[in-house]
Amino acid sequence: MRIVFVRHGEPDYEHDCLTPTGVKQAEQVAERLKEEGIEEIWASPLGRAAQTAAISSKVLGIPVKTLDCMREISWGSTDGKPLFAGGHPWEVVNVLAREGVNLNMPDWRTTPYYSNNSVVGEVDAVAAGVDEWLAELGYRRNGFYYEHEVEEDAHRTIAMFSHGGSSCAAIGHILNLPFPYMCAMLHIEFTGITTLRLDRKKGPCTLPCLELANDGRHVKEGKYHRMLEM
């Protein structure tokens, strides 16, 4: 099975929808996804992701299913005390990197940088929800990896429309990479595509494979073609 993670288009955060530019990006990614053989479309329930998915749904003729755990993550203080670097996950990793801290730390949840940040619970909720979802699809987590309860002649391909934070949390969990490291490594642009592949054979655990990370060629090519037409 392949999971094609797609970040939503440029958003109007105040109204939780896409801007006109975001709509154009969503149209471009829908055309791009024609190449992927998408069989199912899933999306976060939040408006900006749902709207992006709806445009692909119309182009591909596939209904959208909702996965609540993929809504965007948030952060805040759990004890009323100030948060390290303000608590914003991407600002935290920027400060840690400047201070020479190893972002690939398995115990990141209990460090002083995150121990009172509610983002820990948000990330863990994404991980639990994704594992439940994958189990329904035939991939059951056993320790660090996934046992395959299904066999496929060819990889079925599923699109997941979500957000920068929840995608980093989900992809990091599937690949066993700490959330801070994912935040630093994977700056997903609007409608950027990241693809994971799980083995199509039934049987013992194998390591999921990262096929593609933050591919935004459809947006860049669209800009290029518009420039040629001007």
C-alpha positions as CSV (number, residue, x, y, z in Angstrom):
1,M,0.0,0.0,0.0
2,R,1.1,3.6,-0.7
3,I,0.0,6.6,1.3
4,V,0.2,9.9,-0.5
5,F,0.2,12.7,2.1
6,V,-0.9,16.0,0.6
7,R,-0.8,19.3,2.6
8,H,-3.7,21.7,2.0
9,G,-3.4,24.7,-0.3
10,E,-2.6,28.2,0.8
11,P,-5.1,28.9,3.6
12,D,-7.2,31.7,5.0
13,Y,-6.7,30.6,8.6
14,E,-9.2,33.0,10.0
15,H,-12.0,31.4,8.0
16,D,-10.4,27.9,7.7
17,C,-10.7,27.8,4.0
18,L,-8.5,28.2,0.9
19,T,-7.4,31.5,-0.6
20,P,-7.9,32.0,-4.3
21,T,-4.2,31.0,-4.7
22,G,-4.9,27.9,-2.5
23,V,-7.8,26.9,-4.8
24,K,-5.4,27.1,-7.8
25,Q,-2.8,25.0,-5.9
26,A,-5.5,22.4,-5.1
27,E,-6.5,22.3,-8.7
28,Q,-2.9,21.7,-9.7
29,V,-2.3,19.0,-7.2
30,A,-5.5,17.3,-8.3
31,E,-4.1,17.1,-11.9
32,R,-0.8,15.8,-10.5
33,L,-2.6,13.1,-8.6
34,K,-4.1,11.7,-11.8
35,E,-0.6,10.1,-12.2
36,E,-0.8,8.2,-8.9
37,G,-3.6,5.8,-9.4
38,I,-5.5,7.0,-6.3
39,E,-8.1,4.5,-5.1
40,E,-9.2,6.2,-1.9
41,I,-9.2,9.8,-0.6
42,W,-9.1,10.7,3.1
43,A,-8.9,14.1,4.7
44,S,-8.7,16.0,7.9
45,P,-12.1,17.4,9.0
46,L,-10.7,21.0,9.0
47,G,-12.0,23.2,6.2
48,R,-8.7,24.0,4.4
49,A,-7.8,20.3,4.1
50,A,-11.3,19.2,3.3
51,Q,-11.6,21.8,0.6
52,T,-8.3,20.8,-1.0
53,A,-9.5,17.1,-0.9
54,A,-12.9,18.0,-2.4
55,I,-11.2,19.5,-5.5
56,S,-9.2,16.2,-6.0
57,S,-12.4,14.3,-5.3
58,K,-14.2,16.0,-8.1
59,V,-11.3,15.6,-10.6
60,L,-10.7,11.9,-9.7
61,G,-14.3,10.9,-9.1
62,I,-13.5,9.4,-5.7
63,P,-15.5,10.3,-2.5
64,V,-13.7,11.8,0.5
65,K,-13.6,10.0,3.8
66,T,-12.7,11.9,7.0
67,L,-10.0,10.9,9.5
68,D,-10.5,13.0,12.6
69,C,-7.0,12.4,14.1
70,M,-5.4,14.1,11.1
71,R,-6.7,17.6,12.1
72,E,-3.9,20.1,12.7
73,I,-2.0,19.9,15.9
74,S,-1.9,22.7,18.4
75,W,0.4,23.6,21.4
76,G,0.1,25.4,24.7
77,S,1.3,25.2,28.3
78,T,0.0,22.3,30.4
79,D,1.0,23.8,33.7
80,G,0.7,27.6,33.2
81,K,4.5,28.0,33.0
82,P,6.2,29.6,30.0
83,L,6.9,27.3,27.1
84,F,10.4,26.9,25.7
85,A,10.8,29.2,22.6
86,G,7.1,30.0,22.9
87,G,6.1,26.4,22.2
88,H,5.6,26.6,18.5
89,P,7.0,23.3,17.2
90,W,8.9,24.8,14.3
91,E,10.3,27.7,16.4
92,V,11.3,25.2,19.1
93,V,13.4,23.2,16.7
94,N,15.0,26.3,15.2
95,V,16.2,27.4,18.6
96,L,17.4,23.9,19.6
97,A,19.3,23.6,16.3
98,R,21.0,27.0,17.0
99,E,21.9,25.7,20.4
100,G,23.4,22.5,19.0
101,V,20.8,20.2,20.5
102,N,20.4,16.8,18.8
103,L,16.9,16.9,17.4
104,N,16.9,13.1,16.8
105,M,16.2,12.4,20.5
106,P,13.8,9.5,21.3
107,D,13.0,11.0,24.7
108,W,12.0,14.4,23.4
109,R,8.6,14.3,25.2
110,T,10.2,14.5,28.6
111,T,12.9,17.0,27.9
112,P,12.6,20.6,29.4
113,Y,11.9,21.8,25.8
114,Y,8.6,19.9,25.6
115,S,7.6,18.5,29.0
116,N,4.9,21.1,29.6
117,N,3.9,21.6,26.0
118,S,0.5,20.2,25.0
119,V,1.9,19.4,21.6
120,V,3.2,16.1,23.1
121,G,-0.4,14.9,23.6
122,E,-1.4,16.2,20.2
123,V,1.4,14.3,18.5
124,D,0.6,11.1,20.5
125,A,-3.1,11.4,19.5
126,V,-2.2,11.5,15.8
127,A,0.0,8.4,16.3
128,A,-2.7,6.5,18.0
129,G,-5.3,7.5,15.4
130,V,-3.0,6.6,12.5
131,D,-2.3,3.2,14.0
132,E,-6.0,2.5,14.4
133,W,-6.6,3.6,10.8
134,L,-3.8,1.5,9.4
135,A,-5.0,-1.5,11.3
136,E,-8.4,-1.1,9.6
137,L,-6.5,-1.1,6.3
138,G,-4.7,-4.3,7.1
139,Y,-1.4,-3.0,8.7
140,R,-1.3,-3.6,12.4
141,R,1.5,-2.1,14.4
142,N,3.7,-4.5,16.4
143,G,6.3,-2.6,18.3
144,F,8.2,-0.3,15.9
145,Y,6.8,-1.8,12.7
146,Y,3.6,-3.1,11.0
147,E,2.5,-6.7,10.5
148,H,0.8,-7.1,7.1
149,E,-2.6,-8.8,7.3
150,V,-3.3,-8.2,3.6
151,E,-1.7,-9.1,0.3
152,E,-1.9,-7.0,-2.8
153,D,-1.0,-7.9,-6.4
154,A,-0.2,-4.2,-6.9
155,H,0.1,-1.4,-4.4
156,R,-3.3,0.2,-3.7
157,T,-2.7,4.0,-3.3
158,I,-4.5,6.2,-0.8
159,A,-4.4,10.0,-0.6
160,M,-4.4,11.7,2.7
161,F,-5.1,15.5,2.7
162,S,-4.0,17.1,6.0
163,H,-1.7,19.7,7.5
164,G,2.0,20.3,8.0
165,G,2.0,19.4,11.7
166,S,-0.3,16.4,11.7
167,S,1.5,15.0,8.6
168,C,4.9,15.4,10.3
169,A,3.5,13.6,13.4
170,A,2.0,10.8,11.3
171,I,4.9,10.2,9.0
172,G,7.4,10.4,11.9
173,H,5.4,7.8,13.8
174,I,5.2,5.4,10.9
175,L,8.9,5.8,10.2
176,N,10.0,5.9,13.9
177,L,11.5,9.4,13.6
178,P,11.1,11.8,16.5
179,F,8.6,14.7,16.0
180,P,11.2,17.4,16.5
181,Y,13.4,15.9,13.8
182,M,10.5,15.7,11.4
183,C,9.7,19.4,12.0
184,A,13.2,20.4,11.2
185,M,13.6,18.0,8.2
186,L,10.2,18.2,6.5
187,H,9.0,21.7,5.8
188,I,6.0,20.8,3.7
189,E,4.9,23.5,1.3
190,F,1.2,24.1,0.4
191,T,0.0,21.0,-1.5
192,G,3.4,19.4,-1.2
193,I,3.3,15.6,-1.6
194,T,5.0,13.0,0.6
195,T,4.6,9.3,-0.2
196,L,5.2,6.3,2.0
197,R,5.1,2.7,0.8
198,L,4.3,-0.4,3.0
199,D,5.1,-3.8,1.6
200,R,2.3,-5.4,-0.4
201,K,3.0,-9.0,0.8
202,K,1.2,-10.6,3.7
203,G,3.4,-11.6,6.6
204,P,5.9,-10.3,9.2
205,C,6.9,-6.7,9.7
206,T,9.0,-4.8,7.2
207,L,10.3,-1.3,7.3
208,P,8.0,1.3,5.6
209,C,9.7,3.1,2.8
210,L,9.8,6.9,2.1
211,E,9.3,7.2,-1.7
212,L,9.0,10.9,-2.0
213,A,9.2,14.0,0.3
214,N,7.6,17.4,-0.1
215,D,7.2,17.2,-3.9
216,G,5.7,20.6,-5.1
217,R,6.6,20.3,-8.8
218,H,3.0,20.7,-9.8
219,V,2.9,24.2,-8.2
220,K,6.3,25.3,-9.5
221,E,5.4,24.0,-13.0
222,G,2.1,25.8,-12.9
223,K,3.9,29.1,-12.1
224,Y,6.4,28.5,-14.8
225,H,3.7,27.9,-17.5
226,R,1.8,31.0,-16.4
227,M,5.0,33.0,-16.8
228,L,5.5,31.6,-20.3
229,E,2.0,32.6,-21.2
230,M,2.4,36.2,-20.0
